[in-house]
Amino acid sequence: MNLSDMRAIVRRDLHDEDDANYRWTNDELDRHIAHALKEFSEAMPYEQKATIATVADSREIDISSLSDRVMVEAVEYPVGEFPQRYQRYSLWVDRVTLLGDVIPDGSNSYIYYGKLHTLDADTSTIPSKYEDLVALGATGYAVVEWAANSINRVNVGGAMTPRDFLTWGKGRLSSFKEELKRLGRRNRVRVKSLYPSLR
């Protein structure tokens, strides 16, 4: 899956496959896809693990290098132990502050975090089982935008067409958001709560 593949799915769902007379430009669809992808990422971020060095005698860990970060799930310190030692922490902007009894000595920590998914000309980090869900959101945004732009314009569908499109678009967005809510990280068991920091 890449951006072109996703755009093709969205066009098929929108019944907008006549390349000589597209209703939406590629740029417009790309914007709606990006909107849906961002919302999907907020609910189900791309899971990552980063190794970041601590500063000796400081409880703060700088995580500004974690680009496109959506959330921090857990902080492991010290690393390499079994079972893992997950620390209680607070997060403020790009700083994680360890709240337990352990004071770092400059060795590495593991930061488990979620970031925005990518979907570009070559690749995608969207799990294949959720590709249709992202397409659903993108089509909803596209249809609602088209309905708003068609108000007070002459069209062959008659005066009801904008309203029908708006209803269709809102229905798709409602389904998209409900599924995100059902699948989202806020509705899942938080793994870090099951593993208290060991002393």
GIRA-V578510 format. One record per residue. N is the residue number from 1. RES is the residue in three letters. PSI is psi in whole degrees, -180 to 180 (* if undefined). Layout:
N/RES/PSI  N/RES/PSI
This chain:
1/MET/134  2/ASN/-176  3/LEU/-40  4/SER/-42  5/ASP/-44  6/MET/-42  7/ARG/-39  8/ALA/-40  9/ILE/-44  10/VAL/-44  11/ARG/-40  12/ARG/-44  13/ASP/-29  14/LEU/-3  15/HIS/46  16/ASP/59  17/GLU/6  18/ASP/97  19/ASP/-10  20/ALA/-11  21/ASN/56  22/TYR/140  23/ARG/-37  24/TRP/136  25/THR/164  26/ASN/-41  27/ASP/-40  28/GLU/-46  29/LEU/-38  30/ASP/-37  31/ARG/-41  32/HIS/-37  33/ILE/-44  34/ALA/-39  35/HIS/-48  36/ALA/-38  37/LEU/-39  38/LYS/-43  39/GLU/-40  40/PHE/-42  41/SER/-35  42/GLU/-37  43/ALA/-41  44/MET/77  45/PRO/160  46/TYR/115  47/GLU/132  48/GLN/160  49/LYS/126  50/ALA/144  51/THR/119  52/ILE/130  53/ALA/140  54/THR/173  55/VAL/129  56/ALA/134  57/ASP/19  58/SER/136  59/ARG/-8  60/GLU/139  61/ILE/124  62/ASP/118  63/ILE/24  64/SER/-19  65/SER/-9  66/LEU/90  67/SER/151  68/ASP/30  69/ARG/135  70/VAL/-39  71/MET/162  72/VAL/126  73/GLU/-43  74/ALA/156  75/VAL/122  76/GLU/123  77/TYR/133  78/PRO/163  79/VAL/165  80/GLY/10  81/GLU/159  82/PHE/126  83/PRO/161  84/GLN/151  85/ARG/98  86/TYR/134  87/GLN/146  88/ARG/145  89/TYR/162  90/SER/154  91/LEU/127  92/TRP/114  93/VAL/-108  94/ASP/25  95/ARG/128  96/VAL/129  97/THR/121  98/LEU/134  99/LEU/-6  100/GLY/-165  101/ASP/-17  102/VAL/129  103/ILE/120  104/PRO/152  105/ASP/12  106/GLY/-5  107/SER/177  108/ASN/152  109/SER/159  110/TYR/128  111/ILE/120  112/TYR/120  113/TYR/168  114/GLY/142  115/LYS/172  116/LEU/140  117/HIS/156  118/THR/147  119/LEU/105  120/ASP/-165  121/ALA/-22  122/ASP/-39  123/THR/175  124/SER/146  125/THR/6  126/ILE/125  127/PRO/139  128/SER/-32  129/LYS/-12  130/TYR/5  131/GLU/-42  132/ASP/-30  133/LEU/-43  134/VAL/-40  135/ALA/-38  136/LEU/-46  137/GLY/-43  138/ALA/-41  139/THR/-38  140/GLY/-46  141/TYR/-39  142/ALA/-44  143/VAL/-42  144/VAL/-41  145/GLU/-42  146/TRP/-41  147/ALA/-43  148/ALA/-39  149/ASN/-19  150/SER/-5  151/ILE/135  152/ASN/23  153/ARG/149  154/VAL/130  155/ASN/158  156/VAL/-12  157/GLY/-8  158/GLY/180  159/ALA/-25  160/MET/-16  161/THR/-49  162/PRO/-42  163/ARG/-42  164/ASP/-43  165/PHE/-41  166/LEU/-43  167/THR/-44  168/TRP/-47  169/GLY/-44  170/LYS/-36  171/GLY/-42  172/ARG/-42  173/LEU/-37  174/SER/-44  175/SER/-41  176/PHE/-50  177/LYS/-35  178/GLU/-41  179/GLU/-38  180/LEU/-41  181/LYS/-41  182/ARG/-41  183/LEU/-17  184/GLY/158  185/ARG/-28  186/ARG/-15  187/ASN/2  188/ARG/156  189/VAL/130  190/ARG/115  191/VAL/-39  192/LYS/-25  193/SER/-15  194/LEU/-9  195/TYR/88  196/PRO/155  197/SER/133  198/LEU/145  199/ARG/*
